[in-house]
Amino acid sequence: MTASLNKIRILPENLTNKIAAGEVVDRPASVVKELVENSIDSGADDITVIMREGGKALLQVVDNGGGMTEPDLVLAFQRHATSKIAVFDDLANVSTLGFRGEALASIASVAQVDTRSVLQGESSGHSLRIEGGVMNSVTASAGRPGTSIAVKNLFFNTPARRKFLKSVNAEYRQILTVMSRFCLAYPEIAFTLVNEDQVVYELTSESHESRIGSVLGARIRKNMIEIENDGPVKITGFVGNQDVVRRSRGDQYMYFNRRFFTSKNLNYAVVAAFGEILPRGSYPIYIVNIEMDTSQVDVNVHPTKMEIKFANDALIFSSVRGAVKRALTSHHVIPEISPWTAAGESFHKAESMSPSSINSGREAAASQLSFEPGRAPLPGWPDGRFLKAESTSTGVEGDGSASMPASVQTAANRTVDASFERLNVWQVHKKYIISQIKNGLIVIDQHVAHERILYERALDSFETRKPSSQQLLFPQIIELSQQDYSILLEMIPFLENVGFVVKAFGKNTVVVEGVPTDVKIKDDERILLQILDEYKRGKNDRTEIRENVAASFACHSAIRAGDPLSLDEMNGLIDQLFSTREPYFCPHGRPVLIHVSLDELDRRFKRH
Amino acid sequence: MKFRVNRKEFYQAIQNIIGVVPVKTTLPVLGNILFDLQESTLTMTGTDLEVSISTKLSVQGERDGTVAIPAKILFEIVKELPDIPMQLEADEDFKVALTADKGFYKLSGESKDEFPQISIEETDANFEMDAQRFDGMISKTLFAVSTDELRTTLMGVYMKVLDGELRLVATDGHRLVKIIDSKFNSSGVQQETIVPTKALNLLSKNLAKEETIKVGISDDHIVFRLSETTIFSKGIEGQFPNYERVIPIDNDKKVIINRDLFSSSVKRVSIFSNSITHQIRLSLSSGSLDIRSEDIEFGGEAREKIDADYSGDNLDVGYNANYLIDILRHLNSDEIELHLKDPVSAGVIYPTGQEEGEDILMLLMPIRLNDN
């Protein structure tokens, strides 16, 4: 029995060579990931993570797992020491989380690590201190069964590395993200997270569903649908219905044998299952666990093990898509659409969005007069950046390489004499404003135009003073995930600068007490969440925060396509638009208006 | 179905119920009014499935029958006709012929089977109300109802019947009206519901000549029975917000102002306010009230000073002028009292001297001004 307790072996040379070298530890969050994985592998069902200063000063993981013997304890900190694989053949059958055998050694070489481990059933064990890879002697130590590893002053001996770390808040959020991945994969394990001596959360062992509620909030839990697939590829998990789609890729959790990984391909499998019901630019929430024979995969692609290679990609893809699709369909989330309607609809969409088709019939739109989704940018675009924009006003869907007819040029390229006759303004399809100008006509995208106006106003208000804010009779309480909460707190000064009054309300909730007076804000909660997502998606560079908040505020508060406008409103919008500094492009780079010259119209009607 | 009727009464009856007919509907049959003739009594019914209204009219009946007739066309033709006798006849194919003097008009109706069945449930809780008094209460509350479809519970007037008290509350999250009839006899009924705006608008239109309304109320619907007309409405589902909690009781800065002076001053000053925010600033100082606005974008500015009975500390508070004008317009007293606490919490407005048996308060959330 004692012999088998010595689980840790030095990997044979040929095996270590088979494992790609690479640094495992690049920031506090990756330390947390490695340590918690070890705890889970040791059979712990109660894991506590304690940190200070975003993990830079202290990271401690305490578990009630199997513990290590004295020799194991010493061996554990040597490179390529692992209890999990012994020879190369084993590598094909790894089912535990950590296995590369380099994590602890890497950590110990760049920090001060105190380890105490007590075997199950014993009341005393051993402690070991390692500083910058230098091992002190092992001393006897009393305590409860399990292992506690405290990592202090990470990168203390590599100042360059330490400088590279982000702000305390940013590192803290990374840790929250890593912890959420564990919490959602292991609902049966009790997780406690302590930050700066305060308990962030204390999750008890619970059902998967109830764990989703604890981590992502009750609203999301209520909107999650269970998915499953049996057979060689076993799939379990949950997917959010379209009421909880987000504007950014948050809350997407893909696991292989409960090991978190990222895969563009499989993410697309989920998106594909949603099909048309997923609004453009939004992302579904999902928690998907794939279980299958480990010999069919290679988890060893990247040292941090975030990517996985499957032997049979196509099978996994269709299994995931199928599982999600079945769940959505059985919950009537996806209405059945016959192919004919779908085709008709998309044609209609292309037609109504193309400026040239206003006067042209179906045939004309399909003929050479209309523009095909071309490959090369046509003359008229100042540069290629619009081709990457999510949707341009020409709105040709697909690969995003929307093109313009050579003759319909963006106003930026020409000087538009924007002296309108105030009555010659029309709204078409409740989406665009058309107006006659001296040498032709212009088409304005009403949403983008308003977006531009609000964007500049928001930026200006950062420079000058706080705008006024309509106070609410019934302040709205918004519940957030820990991560979003921490981000929102950081955003509050900027939100106040555009007219929101938002206050922290304890335990991951904020209360909205006031909203900007100059925009019609109906759904405060959704708008705030969208601004938050937008903010997360953008770079968090300090200088860009303002522009970020301004842009997302503008985008989500502006009038939408589909809002009817009166003549006065249209004229007001146009007046305000042309008093902005850059009336031709929205903050995201989409064109605000396009100009069709009289010459061009004449040419098309063969008047020349 | 065949009957003769005088245009004037016929038009009046259609006018009273046309408001229920939905303008846009996914169920085209709702664009009809159901005509049901039994001897000399014509019953006309319209519905949008939430609110239904049914009214009776005496006609010279010739042949009993039932048919659904397109409401909009009928209403428009009857509106344009002079006050002369007219005849309406429907055949088995639901073709409707309208004859008036030398005119002949034909429209296509539909079978009564297509029209939704309106069953007005009997309720246990019934009581009577003074029609004119109730009409007055409705008109003072309806303006504050929300049009925000995301908060459905605010899209109606909360109505609570207690022993000896009838209470109406409306709010859109920025302002609130609470009005209590404390001389009300509820006949022992205790019930509450949220009545959709549309039902109350229809009711108000039909109250002009009424003296007493019979009301039946339950958890999920309400019925108003008038002499010739019955209005049935589903109650709005959901919990009305806890309005008592947001009515401040410690607003110690009290000012008394002449309502007309105040209102007309606010109207003038608001012309110069920002056209989107309608923001104005009230500055209280001993004995007077300053009302100001400015529109930075267009360089406009306005300022008026009026007398006010005030002796507290100076206080500046911002409001949306339109909200304030709305509130002042819906009060009847010569003077009003404005009770304030600070620039960011709710202001309460009372008429000076409540009307007999009536207790009304209006609440307005301020705009936090940029210098606070």
Interface residues (C-beta under 8 A of the other chain):
Chain A: R465 K466 P467 S468 S469 Q470 Q471 L472 L473 F474 V501 G514 T517 D518 K522 D523 G572 S579
Chain B: D148 L150 T171 G173 H174 R175 L176 P241 V246 N274 S275 I276 T277 Q279 E297 G318 N320 V344 S345 A346 L363 M365 P366 I367 R368 L369 N370 D371
